[in-house]
Amino acid sequence: MRYKIQKPWLAIVLMIGTFLLGSTIWMDSSAQEDEYILAHKDIFGELRRPAVMFSHELHAQALEDEGCGACHHTQDEESGKLVYEEGEELSCWECHGPQEDNQTPPLQRAYHGSCTVCHRQQIKQNKPDSGPTTCGGCHVKP
């Protein structure tokens, strides 16, 4: 038995609505993840210490005043300084590789420099939950 659509415009509106709803759900599910495992064996090789569990949500909340530029930066070609460009947020490994490249520090040094320096600054400012500053504080044994 075949059904004849009485109101084709209604079917079109429903299809478009379903598509838009599906797109919205997909975009929300592909947004920034809350937790990351920082291991990068493809860059570091076999790890000597446990991988680092990184909470993006926790860091975003702690650095709310500083904004995304506290971690996400690109190098300004004119000034040579690191700047934040909204919409250009990349993961550290997308710019930092296994070795220094054109004055871009390798990934391990970028992580250690950014993370421990920031955590120590947070401690100096007497901020609660300022983060660990020792190897075992980030590289927690299971």
CNS distance restraints for C-alpha pairs under 8 A (distance, minus, plus):
assign (resid   5 and name CA) (resid  11 and name CA) 7.80 0.50 0.50
assign (resid   7 and name CA) (resid  11 and name CA) 6.87 0.50 0.50
assign (resid   8 and name CA) (resid  12 and name CA) 6.36 0.50 0.50
assign (resid   9 and name CA) (resid  13 and name CA) 6.20 0.50 0.50
assign (resid  10 and name CA) (resid  14 and name CA) 6.16 0.50 0.50
assign (resid  11 and name CA) (resid  15 and name CA) 6.16 0.50 0.50
assign (resid  12 and name CA) (resid  16 and name CA) 6.18 0.50 0.50
assign (resid  13 and name CA) (resid  17 and name CA) 6.05 0.50 0.50
assign (resid  14 and name CA) (resid  18 and name CA) 6.05 0.50 0.50
assign (resid  15 and name CA) (resid  19 and name CA) 6.17 0.50 0.50
assign (resid  16 and name CA) (resid  20 and name CA) 6.17 0.50 0.50
assign (resid  17 and name CA) (resid  21 and name CA) 6.08 0.50 0.50
assign (resid  18 and name CA) (resid  22 and name CA) 6.06 0.50 0.50
assign (resid  19 and name CA) (resid  23 and name CA) 6.09 0.50 0.50
assign (resid  20 and name CA) (resid  24 and name CA) 6.15 0.50 0.50
assign (resid  21 and name CA) (resid  25 and name CA) 6.28 0.50 0.50
assign (resid  22 and name CA) (resid  26 and name CA) 6.13 0.50 0.50
assign (resid  23 and name CA) (resid  27 and name CA) 6.09 0.50 0.50
assign (resid  24 and name CA) (resid  28 and name CA) 6.18 0.50 0.50
assign (resid  25 and name CA) (resid  29 and name CA) 6.20 0.50 0.50
assign (resid  26 and name CA) (resid  30 and name CA) 6.17 0.50 0.50
assign (resid  27 and name CA) (resid  31 and name CA) 6.23 0.50 0.50
assign (resid  33 and name CA) (resid  56 and name CA) 7.16 0.50 0.50
assign (resid  34 and name CA) (resid  55 and name CA) 5.69 0.50 0.50
assign (resid  34 and name CA) (resid  56 and name CA) 5.12 0.50 0.50
assign (resid  34 and name CA) (resid  57 and name CA) 5.29 0.50 0.50
assign (resid  35 and name CA) (resid  53 and name CA) 6.96 0.50 0.50
assign (resid  35 and name CA) (resid  54 and name CA) 5.65 0.50 0.50
assign (resid  35 and name CA) (resid  55 and name CA) 4.50 0.50 0.50
assign (resid  35 and name CA) (resid  56 and name CA) 5.98 0.50 0.50
assign (resid  35 and name CA) (resid  57 and name CA) 7.55 0.50 0.50
assign (resid  36 and name CA) (resid  53 and name CA) 5.87 0.50 0.50
assign (resid  36 and name CA) (resid  54 and name CA) 5.01 0.50 0.50
assign (resid  36 and name CA) (resid  55 and name CA) 6.33 0.50 0.50
assign (resid  36 and name CA) (resid  56 and name CA) 7.44 0.50 0.50
assign (resid  37 and name CA) (resid  51 and name CA) 6.42 0.50 0.50
assign (resid  37 and name CA) (resid  52 and name CA) 5.71 0.50 0.50
assign (resid  37 and name CA) (resid  53 and name CA) 4.78 0.50 0.50
assign (resid  37 and name CA) (resid  54 and name CA) 6.12 0.50 0.50
assign (resid  38 and name CA) (resid  51 and name CA) 5.64 0.50 0.50
assign (resid  38 and name CA) (resid  52 and name CA) 4.98 0.50 0.50
assign (resid  38 and name CA) (resid  53 and name CA) 6.29 0.50 0.50
assign (resid  38 and name CA) (resid  54 and name CA) 6.79 0.50 0.50
assign (resid  39 and name CA) (resid  44 and name CA) 7.78 0.50 0.50
assign (resid  39 and name CA) (resid  47 and name CA) 7.49 0.50 0.50
assign (resid  39 and name CA) (resid  51 and name CA) 4.87 0.50 0.50
assign (resid  39 and name CA) (resid  52 and name CA) 6.69 0.50 0.50
assign (resid  40 and name CA) (resid  44 and name CA) 6.00 0.50 0.50
assign (resid  40 and name CA) (resid  45 and name CA) 7.64 0.50 0.50
assign (resid  41 and name CA) (resid  45 and name CA) 4.53 0.50 0.50
assign (resid  41 and name CA) (resid  46 and name CA) 6.04 0.50 0.50
assign (resid  41 and name CA) (resid  47 and name CA) 6.88 0.50 0.50
assign (resid  43 and name CA) (resid  97 and name CA) 6.62 0.50 0.50
assign (resid  43 and name CA) (resid  98 and name CA) 5.21 0.50 0.50
assign (resid  44 and name CA) (resid  98 and name CA) 6.61 0.50 0.50
assign (resid  44 and name CA) (resid 108 and name CA) 7.97 0.50 0.50
assign (resid  47 and name CA) (resid  51 and name CA) 7.50 0.50 0.50
assign (resid  49 and name CA) (resid 139 and name CA) 6.14 0.50 0.50
assign (resid  50 and name CA) (resid 139 and name CA) 5.06 0.50 0.50
assign (resid  50 and name CA) (resid 140 and name CA) 6.18 0.50 0.50
assign (resid  50 and name CA) (resid 141 and name CA) 5.92 0.50 0.50
assign (resid  50 and name CA) (resid 142 and name CA) 7.79 0.50 0.50
assign (resid  51 and name CA) (resid 139 and name CA) 5.90 0.50 0.50
assign (resid  51 and name CA) (resid 140 and name CA) 7.67 0.50 0.50
assign (resid  52 and name CA) (resid 138 and name CA) 5.69 0.50 0.50
assign (resid  52 and name CA) (resid 139 and name CA) 5.16 0.50 0.50
assign (resid  52 and name CA) (resid 140 and name CA) 7.09 0.50 0.50
assign (resid  53 and name CA) (resid 138 and name CA) 7.41 0.50 0.50
assign (resid  53 and name CA) (resid 139 and name CA) 7.93 0.50 0.50
assign (resid  55 and name CA) (resid  59 and name CA) 6.36 0.50 0.50
assign (resid  56 and name CA) (resid  60 and name CA) 5.97 0.50 0.50
assign (resid  57 and name CA) (resid  61 and name CA) 6.19 0.50 0.50
assign (resid  58 and name CA) (resid  62 and name CA) 6.17 0.50 0.50
assign (resid  59 and name CA) (resid  63 and name CA) 5.93 0.50 0.50
assign (resid  60 and name CA) (resid  64 and name CA) 5.71 0.50 0.50
assign (resid  60 and name CA) (resid  67 and name CA) 7.52 0.50 0.50
assign (resid  60 and name CA) (resid  68 and name CA) 7.30 0.50 0.50
assign (resid  63 and name CA) (resid  67 and name CA) 6.02 0.50 0.50
assign (resid  63 and name CA) (resid  68 and name CA) 7.73 0.50 0.50
assign (resid  63 and name CA) (resid  70 and name CA) 7.25 0.50 0.50
assign (resid  64 and name CA) (resid  68 and name CA) 7.79 0.50 0.50
assign (resid  66 and name CA) (resid  70 and name CA) 5.84 0.50 0.50
assign (resid  68 and name CA) (resid  72 and name CA) 5.82 0.50 0.50
assign (resid  68 and name CA) (resid  84 and name CA) 7.45 0.50 0.50
assign (resid  69 and name CA) (resid  73 and name CA) 5.78 0.50 0.50
assign (resid  69 and name CA) (resid  83 and name CA) 7.01 0.50 0.50
assign (resid  69 and name CA) (resid  84 and name CA) 4.72 0.50 0.50
assign (resid  69 and name CA) (resid  85 and name CA) 7.75 0.50 0.50
assign (resid  71 and name CA) (resid 114 and name CA) 7.62 0.50 0.50
assign (resid  72 and name CA) (resid  84 and name CA) 6.24 0.50 0.50
assign (resid  72 and name CA) (resid  89 and name CA) 5.58 0.50 0.50
assign (resid  72 and name CA) (resid  90 and name CA) 6.67 0.50 0.50
assign (resid  72 and name CA) (resid  91 and name CA) 7.68 0.50 0.50
assign (resid  72 and name CA) (resid  92 and name CA) 7.80 0.50 0.50
assign (resid  73 and name CA) (resid  82 and name CA) 5.73 0.50 0.50
assign (resid  73 and name CA) (resid  83 and name CA) 5.13 0.50 0.50
assign (resid  73 and name CA) (resid  84 and name CA) 4.58 0.50 0.50
assign (resid  73 and name CA) (resid  85 and name CA) 6.88 0.50 0.50
assign (resid  73 and name CA) (resid  89 and name CA) 7.26 0.50 0.50
assign (resid  74 and name CA) (resid  82 and name CA) 5.43 0.50 0.50
assign (resid  74 and name CA) (resid  83 and name CA) 5.49 0.50 0.50
assign (resid  74 and name CA) (resid  84 and name CA) 6.26 0.50 0.50
assign (resid  74 and name CA) (resid  85 and name CA) 7.18 0.50 0.50
assign (resid  75 and name CA) (resid  80 and name CA) 5.91 0.50 0.50
assign (resid  75 and name CA) (resid  81 and name CA) 5.58 0.50 0.50
assign (resid  75 and name CA) (resid  82 and name CA) 4.47 0.50 0.50
assign (resid  75 and name CA) (resid  83 and name CA) 6.09 0.50 0.50
assign (resid  76 and name CA) (resid  80 and name CA) 5.13 0.50 0.50
assign (resid  76 and name CA) (resid  81 and name CA) 5.47 0.50 0.50
assign (resid  76 and name CA) (resid  82 and name CA) 6.07 0.50 0.50
assign (resid  76 and name CA) (resid  83 and name CA) 6.31 0.50 0.50
assign (resid  77 and name CA) (resid  81 and name CA) 7.83 0.50 0.50
assign (resid  84 and name CA) (resid  88 and name CA) 7.94 0.50 0.50
assign (resid  85 and name CA) (resid  89 and name CA) 7.33 0.50 0.50
assign (resid  90 and name CA) (resid  94 and name CA) 6.35 0.50 0.50
assign (resid  90 and name CA) (resid  95 and name CA) 7.92 0.50 0.50
assign (resid  91 and name CA) (resid  95 and name CA) 7.69 0.50 0.50
assign (resid  92 and name CA) (resid  96 and name CA) 5.94 0.50 0.50
assign (resid  92 and name CA) (resid 107 and name CA) 7.09 0.50 0.50
assign (resid  92 and name CA) (resid 110 and name CA) 7.92 0.50 0.50
assign (resid  92 and name CA) (resid 111 and name CA) 7.98 0.50 0.50
assign (resid  93 and name CA) (resid  97 and name CA) 6.08 0.50 0.50
assign (resid  93 and name CA) (resid 107 and name CA) 6.29 0.50 0.50
assign (resid  95 and name CA) (resid 104 and name CA) 7.78 0.50 0.50
assign (resid  96 and name CA) (resid 100 and name CA) 7.74 0.50 0.50
assign (resid  96 and name CA) (resid 101 and name CA) 7.99 0.50 0.50
assign (resid  96 and name CA) (resid 104 and name CA) 6.57 0.50 0.50
assign (resid  96 and name CA) (resid 105 and name CA) 6.42 0.50 0.50
assign (resid  96 and name CA) (resid 106 and name CA) 5.24 0.50 0.50
assign (resid  96 and name CA) (resid 107 and name CA) 4.69 0.50 0.50
assign (resid  96 and name CA) (resid 110 and name CA) 7.32 0.50 0.50
assign (resid  97 and name CA) (resid 101 and name CA) 7.71 0.50 0.50
assign (resid  97 and name CA) (resid 105 and name CA) 7.95 0.50 0.50
assign (resid  97 and name CA) (resid 106 and name CA) 5.25 0.50 0.50
assign (resid  97 and name CA) (resid 107 and name CA) 5.38 0.50 0.50
assign (resid  98 and name CA) (resid 106 and name CA) 5.21 0.50 0.50
assign (resid  98 and name CA) (resid 107 and name CA) 5.97 0.50 0.50
assign (resid  98 and name CA) (resid 108 and name CA) 7.62 0.50 0.50
assign (resid  99 and name CA) (resid 105 and name CA) 7.02 0.50 0.50
assign (resid  99 and name CA) (resid 106 and name CA) 4.60 0.50 0.50
assign (resid  99 and name CA) (resid 107 and name CA) 7.51 0.50 0.50
assign (resid 100 and name CA) (resid 104 and name CA) 5.46 0.50 0.50
assign (resid 100 and name CA) (resid 105 and name CA) 4.65 0.50 0.50
assign (resid 100 and name CA) (resid 106 and name CA) 4.72 0.50 0.50
assign (resid 101 and name CA) (resid 105 and name CA) 6.77 0.50 0.50
assign (resid 101 and name CA) (resid 106 and name CA) 7.42 0.50 0.50
assign (resid 105 and name CA) (resid 109 and name CA) 6.18 0.50 0.50
assign (resid 105 and name CA) (resid 110 and name CA) 5.88 0.50 0.50
assign (resid 106 and name CA) (resid 110 and name CA) 6.12 0.50 0.50
assign (resid 107 and name CA) (resid 111 and name CA) 6.07 0.50 0.50
assign (resid 108 and name CA) (resid 112 and name CA) 6.09 0.50 0.50
assign (resid 109 and name CA) (resid 113 and name CA) 5.66 0.50 0.50
assign (resid 110 and name CA) (resid 114 and name CA) 5.86 0.50 0.50
assign (resid 111 and name CA) (resid 115 and name CA) 5.67 0.50 0.50
assign (resid 112 and name CA) (resid 116 and name CA) 5.68 0.50 0.50
assign (resid 112 and name CA) (resid 117 and name CA) 7.71 0.50 0.50
assign (resid 113 and name CA) (resid 117 and name CA) 5.70 0.50 0.50
assign (resid 114 and name CA) (resid 118 and name CA) 5.91 0.50 0.50
assign (resid 115 and name CA) (resid 119 and name CA) 6.08 0.50 0.50
assign (resid 116 and name CA) (resid 120 and name CA) 6.06 0.50 0.50
assign (resid 116 and name CA) (resid 132 and name CA) 7.37 0.50 0.50
assign (resid 116 and name CA) (resid 133 and name CA) 5.32 0.50 0.50
assign (resid 116 and name CA) (resid 134 and name CA) 7.96 0.50 0.50
assign (resid 117 and name CA) (resid 121 and name CA) 6.20 0.50 0.50
assign (resid 118 and name CA) (resid 122 and name CA) 6.19 0.50 0.50
assign (resid 119 and name CA) (resid 123 and name CA) 6.35 0.50 0.50
assign (resid 119 and name CA) (resid 130 and name CA) 5.41 0.50 0.50
assign (resid 119 and name CA) (resid 131 and name CA) 5.19 0.50 0.50
assign (resid 119 and name CA) (resid 132 and name CA) 6.49 0.50 0.50
assign (resid 119 and name CA) (resid 133 and name CA) 6.36 0.50 0.50
assign (resid 120 and name CA) (resid 124 and name CA) 6.28 0.50 0.50
assign (resid 120 and name CA) (resid 130 and name CA) 7.50 0.50 0.50
assign (resid 120 and name CA) (resid 133 and name CA) 6.71 0.50 0.50
assign (resid 121 and name CA) (resid 125 and name CA) 6.28 0.50 0.50
assign (resid 122 and name CA) (resid 126 and name CA) 6.34 0.50 0.50
assign (resid 122 and name CA) (resid 127 and name CA) 5.41 0.50 0.50
assign (resid 122 and name CA) (resid 128 and name CA) 7.97 0.50 0.50
assign (resid 122 and name CA) (resid 130 and name CA) 5.07 0.50 0.50
assign (resid 122 and name CA) (resid 131 and name CA) 7.84 0.50 0.50
assign (resid 123 and name CA) (resid 127 and name CA) 5.90 0.50 0.50
assign (resid 123 and name CA) (resid 128 and name CA) 7.78 0.50 0.50
assign (resid 123 and name CA) (resid 130 and name CA) 5.62 0.50 0.50
assign (resid 126 and name CA) (resid 130 and name CA) 7.95 0.50 0.50
assign (resid 132 and name CA) (resid 137 and name CA) 4.91 0.50 0.50
assign (resid 132 and name CA) (resid 138 and name CA) 6.37 0.50 0.50
assign (resid 133 and name CA) (resid 137 and name CA) 6.51 0.50 0.50
assign (resid 133 and name CA) (resid 138 and name CA) 7.86 0.50 0.50
assign (resid 134 and name CA) (resid 138 and name CA) 7.14 0.50 0.50
assign (resid 135 and name CA) (resid 139 and name CA) 5.89 0.50 0.50
assign (resid 136 and name CA) (resid 140 and name CA) 5.38 0.50 0.50
assign (resid 136 and name CA) (resid 141 and name CA) 7.61 0.50 0.50
